[in-house]
Amino acid sequence: MARIRLLEDAELSDAARAQVQKVEASGADASVLRGLAHRQDMFDHYNQFYYPTHQGGLVEPDLKELVRLKIARLNDCFT
């Protein structure tokens, strides 16, 4: 399976670094953001879609995260 190198803070754009630091300060994992940061255009679109979707709706965000982690584990993805 292909692996994407996760960018370090010094390699992130200012906007990406701010978002990554915000996520990590909350205690969450920012690996997906560090991977997407290779393509700033995708990073921006992902943030516009994902965060409102993740926080809204009928299913609690914590349950959505558990489902995301289970799907990742089933696909040998460890982010």
Secondary structure, DSSP 8 states (H G I E B T S, - for coil): --------GGGS-HHHHHHHHHHHHTT---HHHHHHTTSHHHHHHHHHHHHHHHHSSSS-HHHHHHHHHHHHHHTT---
